[in-house]
Amino acid sequence: MTDDMALLREYARNNSEPAFAALVSRHVNLVYSVALRQVGDPQLAEEITQATFIILARKAAQLSPHTVLSGWLCRTARYTGANALTTQRRRQHREQEAYMQSTLNEPESGDWTRIAPLLEDALEQLGRKDHDAVVLRFFEGRSLGEVGAALGASEGAAKKRVTRALERLRKFFAKRGVDSTTAIIAEVVALHSIQVAPATLAKTVAVAAIAKGAAASASTLTLIQGALKIMAWTKAKTAIIAGAGVLLVAGTVATLTFPHRETHIYGIPKDWSVLNGTAEQWNWANGVITGHTTNGDSILASTKQYGNVTVSALVSTTNREASLALRLQDGENGYLAIFAPDGTPSARADTSKIVLIKRQVGEERELAIFKRRGLSAPGQLEKFTFQANGTHLEIRLNDNPVIKTNDASFASGFIGLRVYGDPNYPSDGVFSNLTVR
């Protein structure tokens, strides 16, 4: 058989259609299989296969004679497939935004659509009695008199508590880009917060509860155990804080250190800004922050500084790399946790790469690196965590530590998100479930 690169050179030099047709015939099954595994859609896989060979034709004269063409085709098919998936996500985001815009013309459902994803976290921020007042008044439809009786207070006191709780909810929503009024919040929560459950669910739940979960599935038992741990920690923390109050009242000086409360970030916070790149390179839709760049760095960062902090997100990227940033002083100084999936130009070959970088006065120094073949594919979501505690820096992938080291260059700074790409390999970084602790 004629060597792949010999056929490619024949095509590049003489525009030989038979030579190129032979390459396609030889490798079409390979490319189609890669595409089909990645996107799971036969029609889209055919389109990706076609695009891959079009790219090959355009780059035929540029490839090194030492290129392993089958490997090059696999990587190119993955890049093309990842781009196709990114396009799908963007289309879905546009469709979601169009839907959201249309629902804004229907005040009740439109406001509920914006409030519903945030409601449980908003209620979590309320004190216990304020929380109970909202549930009684708007989830259960109780009168203010009934709310007061349940809380051991007068009707007037219940009204004040409900009003105060609604105002706190309004402020919580406003900080996350949902501007509303307490009256609208009260109305839509009362109308939409309760949905009718399936007819048989109550009986099923009752039987399982009475048996105390004896016949429950493993996943259900895991949920139960997790909830019990959270409840136990909450109770212990309340007791410790109460004890601390007693010590302070008694005149005893005590220093207690608790883990920072985990904060979930929805949308792009109003107090975050772009250090490198432009604001147009960052977008939020459907619960996801996306960063896109074809021109080097783009960094979206907080304006608040943090010392000991943990930042975590579900991260994916196509073509290049996505990063979490800690202790940034500006766009040229700070720490970067870089995530580059298999086969991307940043990782090279079929080996994922995670790198801890220190930027200082515009120069980058690699503090630590972790590589593994088959760790992640372009466009695949992974839980990525970056922690700074004193001089200790740690990076985790899917909750498994992959890098641990120490550096004392920066004690505090901004936190942020970063994407990196170029015209040939644009980066589309996706960050969801972003939390700061």
Solvent accessible surface area in square Angstrom, and as a share of the most:
residue,aa,sasa,rsa
1,M,201,0.90
2,T,73,0.42
3,D,87,0.45
4,D,29,0.15
5,M,11,0.05
6,A,30,0.23
7,L,22,0.11
8,L,1,0.00
9,R,88,0.32
10,E,73,0.33
11,Y,41,0.16
12,A,42,0.32
13,R,182,0.66
14,N,94,0.48
15,N,104,0.54
16,S,20,0.13
17,E,128,0.58
18,P,103,0.65
19,A,7,0.05
20,F,30,0.13
21,A,60,0.47
22,A,39,0.30
23,L,0,0.00
24,V,44,0.25
25,S,83,0.54
26,R,79,0.29
27,H,16,0.07
28,V,52,0.30
29,N,116,0.60
30,L,64,0.32
31,V,0,0.00
32,Y,66,0.25
33,S,44,0.28
34,V,8,0.05
35,A,0,0.00
36,L,58,0.29
37,R,181,0.66
38,Q,41,0.18
39,V,24,0.14
40,G,58,0.55
41,D,56,0.29
42,P,78,0.49
43,Q,147,0.66
44,L,27,0.13
45,A,0,0.00
46,E,105,0.47
47,E,109,0.49
48,I,3,0.02
49,T,11,0.06
50,Q,121,0.54
51,A,33,0.25
52,T,0,0.00
53,F,14,0.06
54,I,82,0.42
55,I,53,0.27
56,L,0,0.00
57,A,31,0.24
58,R,189,0.69
59,K,72,0.31
60,A,9,0.07
61,A,89,0.69
62,Q,132,0.58
63,L,32,0.16
64,S,55,0.35
65,P,90,0.56
66,H,165,0.74
67,T,28,0.16
68,V,105,0.60
69,L,4,0.02
70,S,39,0.25
71,G,21,0.21
72,W,33,0.12
73,L,0,0.00
74,C,25,0.15
75,R,71,0.26
76,T,11,0.07
77,A,0,0.00
78,R,45,0.16
79,Y,35,0.13
80,T,22,0.13
81,G,0,0.00
82,A,0,0.00
83,N,74,0.38
84,A,19,0.14
85,L,41,0.20
86,T,5,0.03
87,T,63,0.36
88,Q,52,0.23
89,R,54,0.20
90,R,96,0.35
91,R,101,0.37
92,Q,100,0.44
93,H,20,0.09
94,R,141,0.51
95,E,105,0.47
96,Q,58,0.26
97,E,80,0.36
98,A,64,0.49
99,Y,121,0.46
100,M,51,0.23
101,Q,114,0.51
102,S,56,0.36
103,T,10,0.06
104,L,74,0.37
105,N,124,0.64
106,E,100,0.45
107,P,97,0.61
108,E,81,0.36
109,S,38,0.25
110,G,0,0.00
111,D,13,0.07
112,W,48,0.17
113,T,35,0.20
114,R,64,0.23
115,I,0,0.00
116,A,38,0.30
117,P,94,0.59
118,L,11,0.05
119,L,6,0.03
120,E,117,0.52
121,D,41,0.21
122,A,1,0.01
123,L,6,0.03
124,E,111,0.50
125,Q,98,0.43
126,L,18,0.09
127,G,39,0.38
128,R,173,0.63
129,K,84,0.36
130,D,4,0.02
131,H,63,0.28
132,D,41,0.21
133,A,0,0.00
134,V,1,0.01
135,V,37,0.21
136,L,26,0.13
137,R,79,0.29
138,F,21,0.09
139,F,45,0.19
140,E,97,0.43
141,G,61,0.58
142,R,90,0.33
143,S,52,0.33
144,L,33,0.17
145,G,30,0.29
146,E,86,0.39
147,V,0,0.00
148,G,0,0.00
149,A,79,0.61
150,A,62,0.48
151,L,32,0.16
152,G,74,0.71
153,A,45,0.35
154,S,71,0.46
155,E,104,0.46
156,G,43,0.41
157,A,43,0.34
158,A,1,0.01
159,K,119,0.51
160,K,150,0.64
161,R,61,0.22
162,V,9,0.05
163,T,81,0.47
164,R,97,0.36
165,A,0,0.00
166,L,18,0.09
167,E,57,0.26
168,R,114,0.41
169,L,1,0.01
170,R,70,0.25
171,K,104,0.44
172,F,21,0.09
173,F,1,0.00
174,A,23,0.18
175,K,146,0.62
176,R,63,0.23
177,G,49,0.47
178,V,13,0.07
179,D,101,0.52
180,S,19,0.12
181,T,69,0.40
182,T,43,0.25
183,A,72,0.56
184,I,60,0.30
185,I,0,0.00
186,A,17,0.13
187,E,85,0.38
188,V,1,0.01
189,V,2,0.01
190,A,56,0.43
191,L,98,0.49
192,H,44,0.19
193,S,23,0.15
194,I,109,0.55
195,Q,133,0.59
196,V,152,0.88
197,A,57,0.44
198,P,94,0.59
199,A,104,0.81
200,T,100,0.58
201,L,78,0.39
202,A,78,0.60
203,K,153,0.65
204,T,82,0.48
205,V,83,0.48
206,A,46,0.35
207,V,93,0.53
208,A,50,0.39
209,A,66,0.51
210,I,140,0.71
211,A,49,0.38
212,K,184,0.78
213,G,13,0.12
214,A,90,0.70
215,A,101,0.78
216,A,28,0.22
217,S,61,0.40
218,A,81,0.63
219,S,76,0.49
220,T,56,0.33
221,L,71,0.35
222,T,88,0.51
223,L,132,0.66
224,I,72,0.37
225,Q,109,0.48
226,G,31,0.30
227,A,47,0.36
228,L,104,0.52
229,K,149,0.63
230,I,119,0.61
231,M,123,0.55
232,A,62,0.48
233,W,111,0.39
234,T,67,0.39
235,K,158,0.67
236,A,44,0.34
237,K,55,0.23
238,T,84,0.49
239,A,65,0.50
240,I,75,0.38
241,I,97,0.49
242,A,62,0.48
243,G,32,0.31
244,A,17,0.13
245,G,31,0.30
246,V,101,0.58
247,L,76,0.38
248,L,113,0.56
249,V,134,0.77
250,A,78,0.61
251,G,63,0.61
252,T,67,0.39
253,V,140,0.81
254,A,39,0.30
255,T,126,0.73
256,L,81,0.40
257,T,127,0.74
258,F,70,0.29
259,P,94,0.59
260,H,115,0.51
261,R,138,0.50
262,E,74,0.33
263,T,65,0.38
264,H,80,0.36
265,I,29,0.15
266,Y,61,0.23
267,G,8,0.08
268,I,58,0.30
269,P,28,0.17
270,K,153,0.65
271,D,81,0.42
272,W,28,0.10
273,S,51,0.33
274,V,41,0.24
275,L,60,0.30
276,N,28,0.14
277,G,44,0.43
278,T,68,0.40
279,A,67,0.52
280,E,152,0.68
281,Q,38,0.17
282,W,17,0.06
283,N,71,0.36
284,W,107,0.37
285,A,5,0.04
286,N,91,0.47
287,G,41,0.40
288,V,25,0.14
289,I,4,0.02
290,T,31,0.18
291,G,0,0.00
292,H,64,0.29
293,T,1,0.00
294,T,55,0.32
295,N,123,0.63
296,G,21,0.20
297,D,28,0.15
298,S,0,0.00
299,I,0,0.00
300,L,6,0.03
301,A,0,0.00
302,S,4,0.03
303,T,76,0.44
304,K,121,0.51
305,Q,97,0.43
306,Y,54,0.20
307,G,27,0.26
308,N,77,0.39
309,V,5,0.03
310,T,8,0.05
311,V,2,0.01
312,S,12,0.08
313,A,2,0.01
314,L,52,0.26
315,V,1,0.00
316,S,1,0.01
317,T,0,0.00
318,T,1,0.00
319,N,12,0.06
320,R,39,0.14
321,E,16,0.07
322,A,0,0.00
323,S,1,0.00
324,L,0,0.00
325,A,0,0.00
326,L,0,0.00
327,R,4,0.02
328,L,2,0.01
329,Q,73,0.32
330,D,62,0.32
331,G,7,0.07
332,E,78,0.35
333,N,24,0.12
334,G,0,0.00
335,Y,0,0.00
336,L,0,0.00
337,A,0,0.00
338,I,12,0.06
339,F,1,0.00
340,A,0,0.00
341,P,0,0.00
342,D,17,0.09
343,G,1,0.01
344,T,0,0.00
345,P,31,0.19
346,S,16,0.10
347,A,11,0.09
348,R,185,0.67
349,A,57,0.44
350,D,47,0.25
351,T,26,0.15
352,S,0,0.00
353,K,40,0.17
354,I,0,0.00
355,V,6,0.03
356,L,0,0.00
357,I,13,0.07
358,K,17,0.07
359,R,18,0.07
360,Q,78,0.35
361,V,127,0.73
362,G,41,0.39
363,E,131,0.59
364,E,91,0.41
365,R,147,0.54
366,E,98,0.44
367,L,35,0.18
368,A,27,0.21
369,I,72,0.37
370,F,40,0.17
371,K,120,0.51
372,R,136,0.50
373,R,166,0.61
374,G,58,0.55
375,L,38,0.19
376,S,3,0.02
377,A,35,0.27
378,P,4,0.02
379,G,15,0.15
380,Q,83,0.37
381,L,90,0.45
382,E,12,0.05
383,K,74,0.31
384,F,0,0.00
385,T,4,0.02
386,F,0,0.00
387,Q,44,0.19
388,A,1,0.01
389,N,84,0.43
390,G,40,0.38
391,T,68,0.40
392,H,58,0.26
393,L,0,0.00
394,E,17,0.08
395,I,0,0.00
396,R,39,0.14
397,L,8,0.04
398,N,68,0.35
399,D,83,0.43
400,N,93,0.48
401,P,73,0.46
402,V,30,0.17
403,I,7,0.04
404,K,124,0.53
405,T,33,0.19
406,N,100,0.51
407,D,20,0.10
408,A,84,0.65
409,S,43,0.28
410,F,17,0.07
411,A,84,0.65
412,S,44,0.29
413,G,0,0.00
414,F,35,0.14
415,I,1,0.00
416,G,1,0.01
417,L,1,0.00
418,R,8,0.03
419,V,0,0.00
420,Y,65,0.25
421,G,0,0.00
422,D,35,0.18
423,P,112,0.70
424,N,118,0.61
425,Y,74,0.28
426,P,32,0.20
427,S,0,0.00
428,D,11,0.06
429,G,0,0.00
430,V,9,0.05
431,F,1,0.01
432,S,14,0.09
433,N,105,0.54
434,L,4,0.02
435,T,15,0.09
436,V,11,0.07
437,R,89,0.32
